[in-house]
Amino acid sequence: MTKAPQSGLLTESNMALFADYYELTMGKADFDSGNNAICTENYFVRSIPQGQYMIAAGLEQVIHYILNLRFTDADLKWLKESKPTPDMSDNFLDYLRHFKFDGDVYAVPEGTPVFANEPLINVTGRSIDIQIFETYLLNVMNFQTLIATKTARIVHAARGRTCFDFGARRAHGRDAGILAARASFIGGAAGTSLVIAGQYFNIPYVGTTAHKFIMDRPSELAAFRDYAKSFPHNTLLLIDTYDTVQGARNACIVGKEMQARGEQLKGVRLDSGDLLALSKAVREIFDEVGLHDVQIFASNDLDEFQIDRLLASGAPIDGFGVGTRLATGANFNPLTGEGGPSALPGVYKHVERIENEKV
Amino acid sequence: MTKAPQSGLLTESNMALFADYYELTMGKADFDSGNNAICTENYFVRSIPQGQYMIAAGLEQVIHYILNLRFTDADLKWLKESKPTPDMSDNFLDYLRHFKFDGDVYAVPEGTPVFANEPLINVTGRSIDIQIFETYLLNVMNFQTLIATKTARIVHAARGRTCFDFGARRAHGRDAGILAARASFIGGAAGTSLVIAGQYFNIPYVGTTAHKFIMDRPSELAAFRDYAKSFPHNTLLLIDTYDTVQGARNACIVGKEMQARGEQLKGVRLDSGDLLALSKAVREIFDEVGLHDVQIFASNDLDEFQIDRLLASGAPIDGFGVGTRLATGANFNPLTGEGGPSALPGVYKHVERIENEKV
């Protein structure tokens, strides 16, 4: 039978099982043949799918795992009774029962720029032991380094303007949403839309409105007024639900009303259409009525290529919300043919065998 | 300060915070303006990035979330004190304190083929309430449906041969590794390499060896013998560490030794090189010595396009391990120019507003 549905699949008590089974089958065969040399393995990336550098991220989760990895009696009982292909033996399960990592780990700090073939992590320990966390280490480092690197590219293209992670809805699972927010902050994002990531990592989290909020009211103007009333100090209006230029004019009306109340319209968000032409038109509309401080934020399937083109063409955009292509990495864009594969092909490879030590 | 490092970031007690903050800011503005109509929202995909159909997956996690979603006192205290942009109010936090979903959800069962613009999930309830789980629903459905669909395409290309998920090391986070195994099983995979997914979802999990196991011994033949001794009933030998043809000959020696002991070599795995030419050469080597039952498995950055070409060309391959491109979805392949973006652009959209109900 399967376990009851639950939200958090990985917990402190079952994390030892986050392993490709070959780490255990190799371990058993090593154990049976008395092969457990002191070895060194390195985590590195042979070639970077896009660009010339990466930003290292994920080490905190890897170190926590290595320090806390234990096989519980329940894990071991299940490993035996679930009859995997091939199966385990009592004496190797007993080895796992006493498993505790006592090797050495060297690594570059998170946020460090690294290059192809440069080791990000160096692990030395008994052969069986350092193999057990290969999958976990690769999973965490490949993903977070992918996202931190993608974000650094996006932030570079944004030339000092703020970029936020809006990617949780298209991230690959819940954990990916949370870790993408973490990794993007390491890569230079100003914050995230994902509340739980704000809580875990103490990073800024932000929110505005969706089109639904506008559509759920008799008029766009009524929606803007409702929103401004709720958030007099931080009103950011989504102006593209019906017609962006008319939306900007409606935002002007509300901006002026706020001014009269001693408040200030913070900004507007464009989420569709020709962002270059629209941002110029909207800037003009606000400037004409003296609302020079109203900022323009843009979102809508952005990436570093599009942000670079927008700003090179003089788009008066003050900040970007980047979703899908930030939270899924160097994601190929079928509209432009730009981008690359959404996976970092990092490896964890045997680089040295120091001495044999009988198990 | 940030929370202490831990493995499972999403838990039963903090899951309400897995939300884009705009779900709460819109909720507050709705609450302040007395707008909480009974509405219907649909989850659907407007256009499928690759192919003509999708395989629905993820519903179990969505339903568990909707049924169990609660804001704890600790969540609410933190939402107020963390001073987000914009900030919350006591009366709306009190609304959240009493939140419990009491609307209706209709959905297609997991594993159902679905088409563009066809709703996979239909939610009816109060406007504020059905908005709160947008991010969670999109995250889970977009990812698992992406993976189930990708797997169905891979399994179709494999023409009845077994396909296993080997993707955990390149999946986007730990949760993605676990849920990719689940979704790929729904999409037709025979099992996974990821132990914890085997445990949670009661699906077959399998393991062989890595190149490290071979390299860590005086010779390939010695490594094969060690492995066969540990797993006399399920020996699958990785034969491409040095020279694949010589590896097949060494596997023949061990296969014959096993035969003499009344055992049987189950198969070999090819993980590099020209899989068409090598699988033909290896098949011939085994057939020459009468080891007709030794199966040939292949891995190495496979996807549906490559599997289709291999089998159309007559590659004698009996099973496939598919990693990166299965666990990251319709992932673009820079070598062949095939594949597409690794995200399903599913949306959760307002389709009906039935009546207004004062909060």
Interface residues (C-beta under 8 A of the other chain):
Chain A: M1 T2 K3 P5 Q6 S7 G8 L9 L10 T11 E12 N14 M15 L17 F18 A19 D20 Y21 Y22 E23 L24 T25 M26 K28 A29 D30 D32 S33 N35 A37 C39 E41 P49 E60 Q61 I63 H64 Y65 N68 W78 L79 S82 P84 T85 P86 D87 S89 S127 Q131 E134 T135 Y136 L138 N139 V140 N142 F143 L146 F166 A168 R169 R170 A171 H172 G173 R174 D175 A176 G177 I178 L179 A180 S193 L194 V195 I196 G198 Q199 Y200 F201 N202 P204 Y205 V206 G207 T208 T209 A210 H211 K212 F213 M215 D216 R217 D226 Y227 K229 S230 F231 H233 N234 T235 T324 T328 G329 N331 F332 N333 P334 G339 G340 P341 S342 A343 L344 P345 K349 H350 R353
Chain B: M1 T2 K3 P5 Q6 S7 G8 L9 L10 T11 E12 N14 M15 L17 F18 A19 D20 Y21 Y22 E23 L24 T25 M26 K28 A29 D30 D32 S33 N35 A37 C39 E41 P49 E60 Q61 I63 H64 Y65 N68 W78 L79 S82 P84 T85 P86 D87 S89 S127 Q131 E134 T135 Y136 L138 N139 V140 N142 F143 L146 F166 A168 R169 R170 A171 H172 G173 R174 D175 A176 G177 I178 L179 A180 S193 L194 V195 I196 G198 Q199 Y200 F201 N202 P204 Y205 V206 G207 T208 T209 A210 H211 K212 F213 M215 D216 R217 D226 Y227 K229 S230 F231 H233 N234 T235 T324 T328 G329 N331 F332 N333 P334 G339 G340 P341 S342 A343 L344 P345 K349 H350 R353
